[in-house]
Amino acid sequence: MIFYLLGMLSYYKLANKPVPATICLLFFAVITVPPTATLYFFINEHWAFRAIAFAGGLFCWTFIEYFCHRFLMHGKEKKEYHKSHHFFHHTNPAVIFTSRVKRIIFSAVAALITCISIFLSNYLFLLAGMSTGFALYGYMHVWLHKPWASKWLSGLQKFHMQHHFGQTEKCFGVTTTWWDRIFNTIGKTEKIAGAKSIELYFGKTNDQHLITHKQAV
């Protein structure tokens, strides 16, 4: 099955087409279910299980992030798409609807689930990793819209700016880029963003001098 799916991915790569949702889901299931089942049934009491399960949860979140962003948030065929928060964010990139209070709540929930996992059940560490990934996503999205992030997160910031400017059907990852690379949704153009695009992306700020890279979009 894995070799068949790798062949399918190669086909879409050679055809320069994004991989469809069904194959994305099937590929993710094939590479995650067998090792997860092995962990849960054979070594779930081992000291390394907690760390592996937590890391596995983070990994699962990266796929959920990619899948939801690409197939749910960008469902342009939906009648209400142009009324959605995500569409508004694309037309006004500096406006992010996840407030600071919500990000704090998400982080507190992730910390709580992790603590419960430690004292109650090792099986919850997968969920703890996923909730931590979600909390990190909330902060990462905000950081990528800040000028100072060009110094520390320049690669991800360039990637996200490509998604906003002219490549809305590419570059869906926020915390990572690997699913875009696997499923052939990497952006390819190399135009340099103009001053108006930069201002639209970051909003009116006095910190423009902190941008350390020329943004290719």
N, CA, C and O of each residue as an XYZ file, in Angstrom:
868
protein
N       0.818     -1.209      0.000
C       0.000      0.000      0.000
C       0.858      1.269      0.000
O       0.578      2.227     -0.720
N       1.917      1.250      0.832
C       2.750      2.446      0.900
C       3.458      2.700     -0.427
O       3.614      3.849     -0.840
N       3.886      1.631     -1.096
C       4.552      1.813     -2.390
C       3.562      2.294     -3.452
O       3.913      3.091     -4.322
N       2.337      1.808     -3.374
C       1.296      2.274     -4.293
C       1.045      3.763     -4.092
O       0.932      4.510     -5.063
N       0.958      4.201     -2.833
C       0.702      5.617     -2.540
C       1.889      6.484     -2.940
O       1.708      7.595     -3.439
N       3.104      5.980     -2.721
C       4.276      6.729     -3.156
C       4.275      6.890     -4.670
O       4.680      7.930     -5.190
N       3.818      5.859     -5.377
C       3.693      5.966     -6.828
C       2.678      7.010     -7.227
O       2.892      7.752     -8.186
N       1.560      7.079     -6.496
C       0.534      8.082     -6.779
C       1.064      9.492     -6.530
O       0.812     10.411     -7.309
N       1.802      9.645     -5.432
C       2.394     10.957     -5.136
C       3.373     11.359     -6.231
O       3.412     12.522     -6.634
N       4.153     10.417     -6.709
C       5.109     10.695     -7.784
C       4.388     11.112     -9.058
O       4.840     12.003     -9.776
N       3.259     10.456     -9.331
C       2.471     10.809    -10.519
C       2.003     12.254    -10.457
O       2.141     12.999    -11.427
N       1.446     12.651     -9.309
C       0.951     14.022     -9.185
C       2.101     15.028     -9.220
O       1.947     16.145     -9.714
N       3.247     14.620     -8.692
C       4.420     15.490     -8.739
C       4.864     15.700    -10.187
O       5.127     16.830    -10.597
N       4.948     14.632    -10.949
C       5.369     14.725    -12.347
C       4.340     15.465    -13.187
O       4.697     16.175    -14.127
N       3.062     15.303    -12.851
C       1.995     15.980    -13.588
C       1.791     17.413    -13.116
O       0.974     18.151    -13.667
N       2.553     17.800    -12.077
C       2.459     19.146    -11.502
C       1.034     19.466    -11.046
O       0.513     20.553    -11.299
N       0.412     18.487    -10.365
C      -0.938     18.663     -9.857
C      -0.944     18.449     -8.340
O      -0.218     17.594     -7.835
N      -1.753     19.216     -7.617
C      -1.897     18.968     -6.177
C      -2.575     17.622     -5.935
O      -3.462     17.222     -6.689
N      -2.162     16.942     -4.901
C      -2.736     15.644     -4.562
C      -4.141     15.842     -3.983
O      -4.316     16.684     -3.102
N      -5.154     15.088     -4.454
C      -6.527     15.262     -3.954
C      -6.699     14.799     -2.515
O      -5.851     14.101     -1.961
N      -7.812     15.205     -1.927
C      -8.053     14.985     -0.497
C      -8.047     13.512     -0.115
O      -7.475     13.150      0.913
N      -8.666     12.660     -0.915
C      -8.759     11.239     -0.555
C      -7.388     10.591     -0.443
O      -7.147      9.796      0.465
N      -6.492     10.926     -1.357
C      -5.152     10.341     -1.316
C      -4.354     10.934     -0.160
O      -3.554     10.235      0.460
N      -4.562     12.210      0.134
C      -3.903     12.830      1.291
C      -4.285     12.090      2.569
O      -3.420     11.747      3.374
N      -5.572     11.847      2.753
C      -6.045     11.151      3.946
C      -5.526      9.718      4.000
O      -5.102      9.249      5.057
N      -5.558      9.031      2.878
C      -5.109      7.641      2.831
C      -3.623      7.545      3.132
O      -3.200      6.662      3.877
N      -2.828      8.437      2.565
C      -1.386      8.439      2.803
C      -1.095      8.682      4.280
O      -0.258      8.002      4.875
N      -1.784      9.647      4.866
C      -1.572      9.946      6.285
C      -1.940      8.747      7.151
O      -1.220      8.416      8.094
N      -3.060      8.094      6.834
C      -3.488      6.933      7.613
C      -2.472      5.798      7.532
O      -2.176      5.151      8.537
N      -1.941      5.558      6.337
C      -1.004      4.441      6.138
C       0.302      4.656      6.891
O       0.892      3.701      7.398
N       0.759      5.913      6.969
C       2.044      6.161      7.637
C       1.908      6.383      9.138
O       2.915      6.416      9.845
N       0.676      6.537      9.642
C       0.513      6.804     11.068
C      -0.154      5.676     11.841
O       0.231      5.411     12.980
N      -1.142      5.004     11.259
C      -1.891      3.987     12.010
C      -1.029      2.799     12.436
O      -1.078      2.425     13.608
N      -0.228      2.175     11.533
C       0.579      1.022     11.970
C       1.542      1.328     13.118
O       1.561      0.583     14.097
N       2.350      2.407     13.034
C       3.251      2.672     14.167
C       2.499      3.054     15.438
O       2.936      2.717     16.539
N       1.372      3.754     15.298
C       0.583      4.122     16.473
C       0.011      2.880     17.145
O       0.045      2.757     18.370
N      -0.510      1.966     16.342
C      -1.049      0.717     16.891
C       0.045     -0.086     17.597
O      -0.185     -0.668     18.657
N       1.227     -0.110     17.001
C       2.351     -0.823     17.617
C       2.690     -0.235     18.973
O       2.892     -0.965     19.943
N       2.751      1.082     19.038
C       3.043      1.756     20.302
C       2.001      1.415     21.354
O       2.341      1.037     22.475
N       0.739      1.547     20.991
C      -0.334      1.408     21.958
C      -0.506     -0.023     22.458
O      -0.917     -0.235     23.599
N      -0.197     -0.997     21.619
C      -0.452     -2.383     22.013
C       0.781     -3.103     22.574
O       0.649     -4.124     23.250
N       1.975     -2.574     22.294
C       3.169     -3.326     22.675
C       4.086     -2.603     23.663
O       4.671     -3.252     24.530
N       4.226     -1.312     23.560
C       5.192     -0.646     24.446
C       4.576      0.540     25.177
O       5.272      1.504     25.495
N       3.266      0.476     25.446
C       2.611      1.637     26.050
C       2.998      1.893     27.505
O       2.630      2.930     28.058
N       3.714      0.997     28.123
C       4.173      1.230     29.494
C       5.651      1.639     29.537
O       6.194      1.913     30.607
N       6.278      1.676     28.396
C       7.696      2.025     28.352
C       7.883      3.515     28.628
O       7.012      4.328     28.318
N       9.028      3.863     29.215
C       9.261      5.261     29.578
C       9.289      6.167     28.350
O       8.954      7.348     28.440
N       9.691      5.613     27.193
C       9.777      6.443     25.977
C       8.416      6.655     25.324
O       8.277      7.494     24.434
N       7.417      5.902     25.761
C       6.103      5.991     25.116
C       5.526      7.401     25.201
O       4.960      7.913     24.235
N       5.678      8.015     26.369
C       5.105      9.349     26.551
C       5.672     10.345     25.544
O       4.930     11.093     24.907
N       6.994     10.344     25.410
C       7.630     11.294     24.492
C       7.250     11.002     23.041
O       6.972     11.917     22.266
N       7.240      9.719     22.685
C       6.908      9.351     21.298
C       5.452      9.683     20.993
O       5.142     10.197     19.918
N       4.549      9.388     21.947
C       3.133      9.669     21.732
C       2.889     11.172     21.631
O       2.092     11.618     20.805
N       3.569     11.951     22.466
C       3.422     13.405     22.419
C       3.923     13.951     21.084
O       3.257     14.771     20.452
N       5.108     13.487     20.658
C       5.655     13.905     19.363
C       4.739     13.474     18.217
O       4.574     14.194     17.232
N       4.145     12.278     18.366
C       3.206     11.804     17.358
C       1.980     12.689     17.272
O       1.445     12.917     16.187
N       1.532     13.190     18.418
C       0.401     14.117     18.427
C       0.723     15.416     17.711
O      -0.103     15.940     16.964
N       1.918     15.934     17.938
C       2.358     17.142     17.226
C       2.388     16.896     15.721
O       1.955     17.737     14.933
N       2.903     15.735     15.336
C       2.967     15.373     13.923
C       1.561     15.293     13.321
O       1.319     15.801     12.226
N       0.639     14.653     14.042
C      -0.741     14.557     13.555
C      -1.359     15.939     13.384
O      -2.102     16.186     12.434
N      -1.045     16.838     14.316
C      -1.606     18.185     14.199
C      -1.151     18.866     12.911
O      -1.939     19.564     12.273
N       0.103     18.674     12.524
C       0.580     19.346     11.317
C      -0.229     18.937     10.092
O      -0.466     19.745      9.195
N      -0.657     17.656     10.062
C      -1.490     17.210      8.948
C      -2.895     17.804      9.053
O      -3.457     18.248      8.052
N      -3.461     17.813     10.258
C      -4.796     18.391     10.458
C      -4.799     19.854     10.041
O      -5.731     20.322      9.387
N      -3.751     20.568     10.425
C      -3.602     21.980     10.047
C      -3.609     22.144      8.535
O      -4.329     22.984      7.996
N      -2.809     21.344      7.863
C      -2.720     21.418      6.401
C      -4.052     21.057      5.751
O      -4.538     21.771      4.874
N      -4.640     19.941      6.190
C      -5.866     19.446      5.566
C      -7.022     20.440      5.746
O      -7.743     20.737      4.794
N      -7.193     20.949      6.967
C      -8.280     21.892      7.230
C      -8.085     23.195      6.459
O      -9.037     23.741      5.900
N      -6.855     23.686      6.431
C      -6.588     24.938      5.732
C      -6.846     24.795      4.237
O      -7.457     25.663      3.615
N      -6.376     23.695      3.673
C      -6.494     23.527      2.229
C      -7.913     23.173      1.784
O      -8.442     23.785      0.856
N      -8.525     22.197      2.435
C      -9.784     21.658      1.928
C     -11.031     22.238      2.587
O     -12.114     22.178      2.006
N     -10.901     22.793      3.777
C     -12.063     23.359      4.457
C     -12.081     24.888      4.399
O     -13.088     25.487      4.023
N     -10.971     25.511      4.771
C     -10.934     26.978      4.775
C     -10.907     27.570      3.376
O     -11.330     28.708      3.172
N     -10.405     26.793      2.401
C     -10.345     27.294      1.025
C     -11.354     26.595      0.117
O     -11.108     26.400     -1.073
N     -12.483     26.225      0.697
C     -13.543     25.625     -0.106
C     -14.302     26.692     -0.868
O     -15.414     27.060     -0.489
N     -13.706     27.191     -1.941
C     -14.285     28.319     -2.663
C     -15.612     27.989     -3.340
O     -16.354     28.890     -3.731
N     -15.909     26.699     -3.478
C     -17.174     26.326     -4.100
C     -18.348     26.508     -3.138
O     -19.505     26.470     -3.555
N     -18.048     26.706     -1.847
C     -19.102     26.897     -0.859
C     -19.736     28.279     -1.020
O     -19.044     29.258     -1.297
N     -21.039     28.347     -0.846
C     -21.766     29.602     -1.048
C     -21.338     30.683     -0.064
O     -21.323     31.867     -0.400
N     -20.991     30.271      1.157
C     -20.666     31.244      2.203
C     -19.168     31.548      2.307
O     -18.737     32.226      3.240
N     -18.379     31.052      1.358
C     -16.927     31.234      1.467
C     -16.548     32.704      1.557
O     -15.716     33.075      2.384
N     -17.139     33.540      0.727
C     -16.776     34.956      0.691
C     -17.269     35.729      1.908
O     -16.981     36.917      2.055
N     -18.011     35.051      2.780
C     -18.440     35.680      4.023
C     -17.661     35.142      5.223
O     -17.901     35.555      6.358
N     -16.742     34.233      4.974
C     -16.025     33.578      6.066
C     -14.931     34.454      6.637
O     -14.448     35.377      5.980
N     -14.540     34.153      7.880
C     -13.429     34.863      8.518
C     -12.134     34.664      7.741
O     -11.313     35.576      7.641
N     -11.959     33.471      7.196
C     -10.708     33.201      6.492
C     -10.592     34.033      5.215
O      -9.513     34.527      4.886
N     -11.689     34.183      4.509
C     -11.666     35.030      3.310
C     -11.363     36.481      3.705
O     -10.589     37.162      3.034
N     -11.974     36.943      4.791
C     -11.701     38.308      5.255
C     -10.231     38.462      5.624
O      -9.626     39.500      5.359
N      -9.657     37.427      6.237
C      -8.233     37.482      6.589
C      -7.369     37.590      5.341
O      -6.339     38.264      5.365
N      -7.765     36.944      4.260
C      -6.997     37.048      3.023
C      -7.088     38.439      2.414
O      -6.118     38.923      1.831
N      -8.219     39.073      2.539
C      -8.357     40.427      2.000
C      -7.780     41.471      2.951
O      -7.452     42.583      2.538
N      -7.657     41.103      4.237
C      -7.068     41.992      5.249
C      -6.115     41.167      6.109
O      -6.451     40.826      7.244
N      -4.937     40.841      5.592
C      -4.043     39.889      6.280
C      -3.651     40.281      7.698
O      -3.370     39.414      8.525
N      -3.630     41.575      7.982
C      -3.209     42.001      9.316
C      -4.267     41.707     10.378
O      -3.989     41.773     11.575
N      -5.490     41.379      9.929
C      -6.577     41.071     10.866
C      -6.608     39.567     11.113
O      -6.858     38.785     10.196
N      -6.354     39.170     12.351
C      -6.363     37.754     12.740
C      -7.424     37.578     13.818
O      -7.403     38.274     14.833
N      -8.340     36.663     13.606
C      -9.517     36.567     14.463
C      -9.279     35.793     15.747
O     -10.095     35.867     16.665
N      -8.186     35.056     15.836
C      -7.879     34.361     17.089
C      -7.264     35.368     18.055
O      -6.114     35.772     17.887
N      -8.022     35.766     19.052
C      -7.586     36.809     19.982
C      -6.535     36.289     20.959
O      -6.296     35.086     21.055
N      -5.920     37.208     21.673
C      -4.918     36.831     22.672
C      -5.534     35.969     23.767
O      -4.915     35.019     24.245
N      -6.759     36.310     24.156
C      -7.438     35.533     25.201
C      -7.653     34.094     24.741
O      -7.433     33.156     25.507
N      -8.080     33.918     23.495
C      -8.291     32.570     22.970
C      -6.981     31.793     22.929
O      -6.953     30.607     23.256
N      -5.895     32.455     22.531
C      -4.607     31.766     22.475
C      -4.158     31.325     23.861
O      -3.590     30.244     24.016
N      -4.406     32.148     24.855
C      -4.061     31.786     26.235
C      -4.898     30.592     26.690
O      -4.390     29.678     27.340
N      -6.184     30.610     26.344
C      -7.071     29.501     26.713
C      -6.613     28.205     26.041
O      -6.557     27.158     26.687
N      -6.287     28.270     24.748
C      -5.813     27.080     24.033
C      -4.544     26.530     24.678
O      -4.383     25.317     24.812
N      -3.643     27.431     25.078
C      -2.391     27.006     25.707
C      -2.665     26.374     27.073
O      -2.038     25.378     27.435
N      -3.598     26.951     27.827
C      -3.937     26.411     29.148
C      -4.557     25.025     29.016
O      -4.256     24.129     29.804
N      -5.421     24.849     28.019
C      -6.044     23.535     27.789
C      -4.981     22.494     27.433
O      -5.016     21.366     27.926
N      -4.028     22.888     26.564
C      -2.947     21.977     26.177
C      -2.119     21.573     27.397
O      -1.768     20.404     27.559
N      -1.808     22.557     28.261
C      -1.038     22.262     29.473
C      -1.828     21.353     30.413
O      -1.262     20.454     31.034
N      -3.141     21.590     30.515
C      -3.985     20.775     31.385
C      -4.045     19.326     30.900
O      -3.933     18.394     31.696
N      -4.223     19.143     29.585
C      -4.288     17.782     29.032
C      -2.958     17.073     29.233
O      -2.928     15.871     29.498
N      -1.855     17.809     29.109
C      -0.539     17.210     29.326
C      -0.376     16.759     30.777
O       0.138     15.672     31.043
N      -0.817     17.603     31.709
C      -0.729     17.239     33.133
C      -1.604     16.028     33.444
O      -1.195     15.132     34.182
N      -2.814     16.006     32.875
C      -3.703     14.860     33.080
C      -3.067     13.596     32.523
O      -3.192     12.518     33.105
N      -2.378     13.736     31.381
C      -1.709     12.588     30.775
C      -0.628     12.031     31.689
O      -0.468     10.816     31.812
N       0.109     12.929     32.327
C       1.196     12.510     33.205
C       0.666     11.723     34.408
O       1.233     10.698     34.787
N      -0.420     12.211     35.000
C      -0.896     11.623     36.252
C      -2.015     10.597     36.071
O      -2.308      9.834     36.992
N      -2.645     10.571     34.887
C      -3.798      9.696     34.727
C      -3.594      8.574     33.724
O      -3.798      7.406     34.055
N      -3.190      8.911     32.488
C      -3.109      7.873     31.456
C      -2.109      8.245     30.367
O      -2.154      9.341     29.808
N      -1.210      7.313     30.078
C      -0.255      7.512     28.994
C      -0.943      7.645     27.641
O      -0.409      8.277     26.729
N      -2.125      7.053     27.511
C      -2.827      7.064     26.231
C      -3.271      8.462     25.818
O      -3.596      8.694     24.654
N      -3.286      9.386     26.760
C      -3.729     10.746     26.460
C      -2.615     11.616     25.888
O      -2.864     12.745     25.465
N      -1.375     11.093     25.872
C      -0.270     11.920     25.394
C      -0.397     12.267     23.911
O       0.075     13.321     23.483
N      -1.022     11.400     23.131
C      -1.251     11.723     21.722
C      -2.152     12.946     21.612
O      -1.880     13.849     20.820
N      -3.219     12.981     22.398
C      -4.123     14.132     22.413
C      -3.415     15.367     22.949
O      -3.649     16.477     22.471
N      -2.543     15.177     23.949
C      -1.790     16.305     24.505
C      -0.898     16.937     23.442
O      -0.795     18.161     23.356
N      -0.250     16.093     22.628
C       0.595     16.613     21.554
C      -0.209     17.358     20.512
O       0.225     18.396     20.012
N      -1.388     16.829     20.177
C      -2.230     17.489     19.185
C      -2.724     18.841     19.693
O      -2.729     19.820     18.947
N      -3.137     18.900     20.953
C      -3.619     20.166     21.513
C      -2.488     21.175     21.645
O      -2.706     22.376     21.482
N      -1.283     20.702     21.936
C      -0.124     21.596     21.991
C       0.194     22.148     20.609
O       0.534     23.323     20.470
N       0.085     21.301     19.583
C       0.287     21.760     18.219
C      -0.720     22.823     17.827
O      -0.372     23.799     17.163
N      -1.978     22.638     18.237
C      -3.013     23.622     17.946
C      -2.717     24.950     18.633
O      -2.877     26.017     18.039
N      -2.284     24.875     19.892
C      -1.943     26.102     20.624
C      -0.763     26.805     19.959
O      -0.767     28.028     19.822
N       0.246     26.038     19.544
C       1.403     26.618     18.862
C       0.992     27.277     17.552
O       1.497     28.346     17.210
N       0.081     26.646     16.815
C      -0.421     27.212     15.570
C      -1.026     28.595     15.802
O      -0.803     29.515     15.015
N      -1.797     28.738     16.892
C      -2.420     30.018     17.197
C      -1.397     31.126     17.351
O      -1.619     32.246     16.889
N      -0.276     30.826     17.996
C       0.774     31.829     18.161
C       1.585     32.009     16.877
O       1.926     33.131     16.503
N       1.893     30.893     16.204
C       2.721     30.962     15.009
C       2.076     31.834     13.934
O       2.762     32.615     13.274
N       0.771     31.704     13.757
C       0.100     32.490     12.729
C       0.234     33.979     13.006
O       0.434     34.772     12.086
N       0.124     34.357     14.276
C       0.299     35.764     14.642
C       1.737     36.203     14.402
O       1.977     37.273     13.845
N       2.688     35.383     14.819
C       4.103     35.741     14.664
C       4.482     35.940     13.208
O       5.273     36.829     12.891
N       3.925     35.117     12.311
C       4.286     35.229     10.898
C       3.786     36.525     10.268
O       4.200     36.879      9.164
N       2.909     37.225     10.958
C       2.420     38.513     10.470
C       3.098     39.674     11.204
O       2.619     40.807     11.151
N       4.210     39.394     11.888
C       4.968     40.426     12.589
C       6.309     40.652     11.887
O       6.979     39.684     11.527
N       6.711     41.901     11.688
C       7.992     42.173     11.013
C       9.191     41.519     11.670
O      10.095     41.056     10.975
N       9.221     41.470     13.018
C      10.394     40.906     13.707
C      10.598     39.418     13.408
O      11.700     38.898     13.582
N       9.526     38.721     12.952
C       9.643     37.283     12.686
C      10.529     36.988     11.481
O      10.966     35.852     11.296
N      10.795     38.006     10.658
C      11.642     37.770      9.486
C      13.069     37.388      9.884
O      13.806     36.813      9.083
N      13.453     37.702     11.108
C      14.792     37.352     11.571
C      14.847     35.918     12.075
O      15.835     35.217     11.856
N      13.785     35.478     12.752
C      13.800     34.173     13.399
C      13.006     33.117     12.628
O      13.294     31.925     12.728
N      12.013     33.554     11.867
C      11.133     32.622     11.160
C      11.010     33.010      9.696
O       9.931     32.919      9.110
N      12.112     33.440      9.112
C      12.053     33.999      7.761
C      11.534     33.000      6.728
O      10.766     33.371      5.840
N      11.949     31.732      6.839
C      11.505     30.734      5.870
C      10.005     30.526      5.902
O       9.348     30.530      4.861
N       9.459     30.344      7.105
C       8.017     30.161      7.247
C       7.266     31.439      6.877
O       6.177     31.384      6.305
N       7.850     32.577      7.206
C       7.174     33.835      6.879
C       7.094     34.049      5.372
O       6.051     34.453      4.859
N       8.169     33.787      4.669
C       8.149     33.878      3.208
C       7.101     32.939      2.627
O       6.357     33.298      1.714
N       7.062     31.739      3.172
C       6.124     30.728      2.707
C       4.684     31.205      2.897
O       3.850     31.065      2.002
N       4.407     31.767      4.069
C       3.047     32.222      4.369
C       2.667     33.438      3.527
O       1.510     33.586      3.132
N       3.626     34.296      3.255
C       3.349     35.463      2.423
C       3.047     35.039      0.985
O       2.232     35.664      0.307
N       3.697     33.987      0.531
C       3.373     33.456     -0.786
C       1.914     33.022     -0.843
O       1.230     33.242     -1.842
N       1.446     32.410      0.232
C       0.052     31.968      0.292
C      -0.906     33.159      0.198
O      -1.976     33.066     -0.403
N      -0.507     34.258      0.794
C      -1.388     35.427      0.810
C      -1.376     36.201     -0.507
O      -2.397     36.770     -0.894
N      -0.252     36.230     -1.190
C      -0.123     37.089     -2.367
C       0.011     36.268     -3.649
O       1.105     35.856     -4.036
N      -1.130     36.044     -4.294
C      -1.128     35.441     -5.626
C      -1.083     33.937     -5.672
O      -1.189     33.355     -6.751
N      -0.925     33.268     -4.503
C      -0.843     31.803     -4.494
C      -1.731     31.229     -3.398
O      -1.286     30.431     -2.573
N      -2.984     31.644     -3.404
C      -3.901     31.223     -2.345
C      -4.221     29.732     -2.406
O      -4.748     29.180     -1.440
N      -3.915     29.071     -3.518
C      -4.114     27.628     -3.622
C      -2.798     26.875     -3.467
O      -2.678     25.722     -3.882
N      -1.826     27.530     -2.873
C      -0.524     26.932     -2.580
C      -0.125     27.310     -1.152
O      -0.738     28.178     -0.531
N       0.905     26.646     -0.649
C       1.543     27.046      0.617
C       0.553     27.092      1.786
O       0.357     28.146      2.392
N      -0.059     25.970      2.098
C      -1.094     25.935      3.132
C      -0.537     25.736      4.543
O      -1.211     26.066      5.519
N       0.655     25.214      4.663
C       1.217     24.986      5.988
C       1.534     26.282      6.700
O       1.928     27.263      6.070
N       1.364     26.291      8.019
C       1.692     27.468      8.833
C       2.843     27.138      9.778
O       3.833     27.868      9.826
N       2.723     26.057     10.521
C       3.804     25.669     11.434
C       4.879     24.847     10.740
O       6.016     24.785     11.207
N       4.520     24.209      9.616
C       5.486     23.419      8.854
C       5.203     23.581      7.361
O       4.165     24.111      6.965
N       6.147     23.113      6.544
C       5.954     23.164      5.086
C       5.985     21.773      4.453
O       5.808     21.643      3.242
N       6.211     20.727      5.267
C       6.485     19.419      4.652
C       5.275     18.807      3.950
O       5.450     18.101      2.957
N       4.039     19.054      4.438
C       2.890     18.468      3.748
C       2.679     19.122      2.387
O       2.243     18.463      1.443
N       2.983     20.406      2.280
C       2.921     21.063      0.968
C       3.924     20.427      0.015
O       3.643     20.251     -1.171
N       5.083     20.087      0.538
C       6.109     19.466     -0.306
C       5.689     18.044     -0.703
O       5.898     17.632     -1.844
N       5.108     17.312      0.219
C       4.680     15.946     -0.063
C       3.506     15.929     -1.037
O       3.466     15.107     -1.953
N       2.541     16.846     -0.837
C       1.317     16.827     -1.632
C       1.316     17.843     -2.777
O       0.274     18.146     -3.359
N       2.510     18.360     -3.086
C       2.715     19.176     -4.288
C       1.872     20.455     -4.308
O       1.227     20.772     -5.308
N       1.890     21.174     -3.197
C       1.231     22.488     -3.170
C       2.228     23.578     -2.778
O       1.890     24.524     -2.067
N       3.448     23.425     -3.252
C       4.491     24.424     -3.015
C       4.355     25.533     -4.050
O       4.117     25.264     -5.227
N       4.506     26.782     -3.607
C       4.498     27.907     -4.540
C       5.792     27.978     -5.330
O       6.825     27.491     -4.871
N       5.750     28.580     -6.518
C       6.927     28.559     -7.394
C       7.351     29.935     -7.918
O       8.475     30.079     -8.399
N       6.491     30.940     -7.839
C       6.857     32.232     -8.411
C       7.893     32.946     -7.551
O       8.044     32.650     -6.366
N       8.599     33.882     -8.157
C       9.702     34.555     -7.471
C       9.620     36.076     -7.611
O      10.655     36.739     -7.673
N       8.434     36.631     -7.662
C       8.295     38.080     -7.704
C       8.542     38.659     -6.310
O       8.267     38.014     -5.298
N       9.062     39.874     -6.279
C       9.312     40.527     -5.004
C       8.101     41.364     -4.612
O       7.592     42.147     -5.415
N       7.638     41.194     -3.365
C       6.478     41.936     -2.900
C       6.783     43.433     -2.863
O       7.863     43.842     -2.437
N       5.833     44.240     -3.308
C       5.994     45.685     -3.284
C       5.652     46.266     -1.924
O       5.225     45.556     -1.013
N       5.848     47.563     -1.807
C       5.624     48.239     -0.524
C       4.170     48.122     -0.069
O       3.907     47.944      1.120
N       3.220     48.222     -1.011
C       1.808     48.140     -0.645
C       1.446     46.745     -0.136
O       0.668     46.600      0.806
N       2.019     45.726     -0.770
C       1.762     44.357     -0.321
C       2.335     44.132      1.079
O       1.703     43.498      1.924
N       3.527     44.654      1.310
C       4.155     44.510      2.621
C       3.307     45.193      3.690
O       3.100     44.646      4.773
N       2.823     46.389      3.379
C       1.997     47.122      4.346
C       0.675     46.397      4.593
O       0.192     46.352      5.724
N       0.085     45.825      3.525
C      -1.164     45.088      3.677
C      -0.960     43.871      4.560
O      -1.804     43.565      5.403
N       0.154     43.177      4.374
C       0.416     41.947      5.110
C       0.675     42.206      6.589
O       0.125     41.517      7.449
N       1.512     43.197      6.884
C       1.899     43.465      8.263
C       0.996     44.477      8.955
O       1.014     44.592     10.180
N       0.207     45.213      8.173
C      -0.563     46.295      8.754
C       0.292     47.536      8.892
O       1.499     47.487      8.656
N      -0.309     48.636      9.266
C       0.441     49.877      9.440
C       1.238     49.791     10.733
O       0.687     49.824     11.834
N       2.539     49.682     10.568
C       3.413     49.514     11.724
C       4.695     50.302     11.519
O       5.110     50.559     10.389
N       5.308     50.677     12.616
C       6.582     51.402     12.551
C       7.769     50.451     12.596
O       8.915     50.888     12.701
N       7.497     49.157     12.516
C       8.562     48.151     12.650
C       9.002     47.572     11.318
O       9.628     46.512     11.286
N       8.684     48.251     10.207
C       9.037     47.721      8.898
C      10.541     47.513      8.746
O      10.979     46.648      7.987
N      11.324     48.303      9.462
C      12.780     48.187      9.352
C      13.294     46.853      9.892
O      14.442     46.488      9.638
N      12.462     46.123     10.631
C      12.877     44.850     11.195
C      12.847     43.729     10.156
O      13.400     42.656     10.397
N      12.214     43.959      9.011
C      12.151     42.941      7.975
C      13.535     42.758      7.385
O      14.113     43.712      6.865
N      14.075     41.560      7.454
C      15.459     41.318      7.050
C      15.587     40.559      5.741
O      16.702     40.260      5.314
N      14.473     40.241      5.094
C      14.554     39.494      3.844
C      13.729     40.191      2.764
O      12.778     40.913      3.062
N      14.104     39.967      1.520
C      13.291     40.404      0.397
C      12.288     39.310      0.103
O      12.661     38.196     -0.263
N      11.008     39.630      0.263
C       9.986     38.609      0.172
C       9.649     38.245     -1.258
O       9.138     39.067     -2.018
N       9.944     36.990     -1.623
C       9.564     36.488     -2.937
C       8.164     35.925     -2.872
O       7.898     35.013     -2.090
N       7.266     36.453     -3.680
C       5.903     35.971     -3.709
C       5.539     35.531     -5.121
O       4.416     35.086     -5.360
